[in-house]
Amino acid sequence: MTSLPAIPSAKLIHREILRGGAMWSWRLPRHTGVRLTDIEGGGNLVALFFNAVQPLERYNMADTLKAQHTAFLTTGRVLYSDMGRILCSITGDTCGWHDTMTGHNTADDVRARYGERGYQTHRNEWFRNARDNLLIELGKHGLGAKDIVANVNFFTKVAADEQANLRFVPGNSRSGAAIDLRSEMEVLAIFTAVPHPLDPSPTYTAKPIGIELWHADPPGPQDPCRVSRPENGRGFERTEVLYR
């Protein structure tokens, strides 16, 4: 598996491991690099993105897909907001496919699939779900249930067959698979590392995800994400107007 370039130590901002079942958020300054690493393989990271200055502007799954003629995310693609601007670019990826369409699980989903395991009886080994974790993390930034939109599932692949049935693809992400993002505006990122709702495993397994932040270089006129689609060039222009 091809590796991503080393992050220069002088540019490193922060490094941590998000344990399985946990949630995380960060207000990313413009042109912050974010490396996400599936440490054990088979991980799933639920992600939401907002304009940190005006969070009414947030990630829009439909515009992201139709503007780039795609159904998944990988290198060279960008994450559009609902105002046609670019929240983040994907500057590197050793996984190859990240799900955009199948959402996240709730407490009822987890209970139905894995059974009941609450904090009172199992403490840190209790079964957490994405919806509750997102609500907890959103609340730290003055946001709530109305702000949960279609999310990204990093490291997960879901394919459609000829009858349009969606199928979870096991083994999509191996140990050490990583994706690099670059924030193109001030971005509020919300993450939680919990199982994907279509994962057929009968065992609740939330995998740890590595997170590294660094001062990234701004995109130039021939940046691969900018030139990958004509629409992306216009998206960058709309975003850069905010900073002129």
Number of C-alpha atoms within 10 A of each C-alpha: 9 9 12 15 8 6 15 10 8 8 14 15 13 10 13 10 15 20 16 20 23 21 23 18 18 14 17 21 16 18 21 25 28 24 23 23 29 25 18 15 18 22 28 29 31 27 24 22 27 23 22 20 12 11 16 14 19 25 29 23 20 15 16 24 19 11 17 20 10 12 18 23 24 21 20 19 26 30 28 27 24 18 15 21 27 26 31 27 26 22 22 20 24 20 24 18 21 23 23 24 17 17 18 22 19 15 14 11 13 19 15 10 15 14 14 12 15 14 11 8 9 10 10 12 12 15 21 27 25 27 17 16 22 26 18 16 20 22 12 10 14 8 16 14 13 7 16 16 14 17 22 27 30 28 30 28 24 22 13 11 8 6 6 8 9 14 14 18 14 13 13 18 26 18 15 18 24 25 25 23 24 28 25 25 23 19 25 23 20 22 26 30 28 28 29 28 18 16 19 13 12 9 11 17 19 22 21 24 26 17 18 17 22 21 18 18 11 14 16 9 11 10 13 17 21 22 16 16 17 11 15 26 16 16 22 23 14 15 18 14 9 9 8 5
